[in-house]
Amino acid sequence: MGMVEPTLQVDPNQIPHLADPVPLLQRLQDEDPVHWSAAAGAWMVTRYDDVKSGFHDRRLAVSRPMPPAELFEEEFRETYRAYASSLKTWMVIAEPPDHTRLRKLANRGLTPTAIEGLRPQIEALVDELLAAMPEAGDVDFVKSFAYPLPAAVIALLIGVPKTILKDLHRWSDDIAKGLGAPGEDIIRPPAHAAAEMTAYLTEFIAGRRANPQDAIIDKLIAGDGDDKMSTEELIGNLILFLFAGHETTMNLLSNGLRTLIRNPDQMADLRRNRDDGTVVAGAVEEILRYDGALFMLTRFAAEGFEWHGQHISKGNKVYLYCLAANRDRRKFDAPDRFDIRRADSKQHVAFGYGLHFCLGGPLARLEMEVALPALLRRYPALSLPSGDVNWRNNMSLRGQPSMQLRLGEGV
Ligand code: HEM
């Protein structure tokens, strides 16, 4: 049998512009599971088993080639070199043995006990934000809740003062452009943001070295006996935590609330059982599966190999679509049904899989488990005045830049 010429042509740059990209991704699963997008110069991998094995596959590297500094204008080169050098220290794009070492050191700070210990403070932050929201009327849920909560929590976790919050959103938005913002400059904004964050963190770390306290940052600075992160590694990974810790959780909060409002029977079930930790935890897993905070994650082929009859060449970009994997009917029964009682939601790949499996999963879950019941308690009726979803212009991060929410009407 000869190769069937694929009829479907998909450009990953379009994905964030579709109100619902899932049907298109499901067509790829059926017709062309390892799809070459000529427009993007990248492979799109969509089936659950393939995405999961892709996360595990050492032939698919996380470390990325960076363009040479000479390609940029002279005034920018120094900032660019510093950015490229910082990126090499971020564990999410580091390979073993560096990754192994960095992750082990980070784990010393982000222990389950340290995270669970934040619960009372997260509850207090949630109460404070809810108290500042009106009884009724329309609000931008992202601005009044979904952004400030995770930002404050990650600042708390790391131990940086709240004064950082006014800059953090801008920095993070610019760092996020580095993950692929179609039609935008994906190098300069993140490089400038990283430079500002580095300047801030350099001073902050020097202060904490002189005056240690008891937050994660102090554990990261202390290291493990002789094994410590260098100052550059510390700064790089703190930039990563500050960014990864709130951009994704922010999106998950608004995706989750929107999905609940659109599924009144599920919303009613969760409202009735909002004091039952098991039901709430199940709802959070189903939100992660059904409406997760990421479209896909990028890998680079470290060698050539065959996949579903396609030849992946060394250096090729490979996009692992976790959103598609979580809606694969080969894996989940009726995957497009949002069901907070689903028994196998937790098998989603919304936090990735394998070596780079999300380090902040327990924190993101805790924030959701505190926030959702508190929101439902404060507002007996919530609705969406507009049915449209405008995803942010990002190939990887999946969330709304703003979401109008009507308090006190509807379901
Ligand atoms: C809804 C919330 C979140 C989602 C959906 C999410 C998703 C992910 C995913 C998919 C990865 C794997 C990346 C890859 O394989 O290329 C990852 C890694 C990571 N995440 Fe999260 N994340 C979330 C929240 C957080 C939080 C709150 C933190 C706080 C510190 C965090 C820190 C990290 C770090 C440090 C890594 C890199 C781990 C490694 O390379 O070993 N994330 N995250």
Boltz pocket constraint, residues with backbone or C-beta under 6 A from the ligand:
constraints:
  - pocket:
      binder: B
      contacts: [[A, 55], [A, 62], [A, 91], [A, 92], [A, 93], [A, 103], [A, 240], [A, 241], [A, 244], [A, 245], [A, 246], [A, 248], [A, 249], [A, 252], [A, 292], [A, 293], [A, 294], [A, 297], [A, 298], [A, 349], [A, 350], [A, 351], [A, 352], [A, 353], [A, 355], [A, 356], [A, 357], [A, 358], [A, 359], [A, 360], [A, 361], [A, 363], [A, 364]]
      max_distance: 6.0
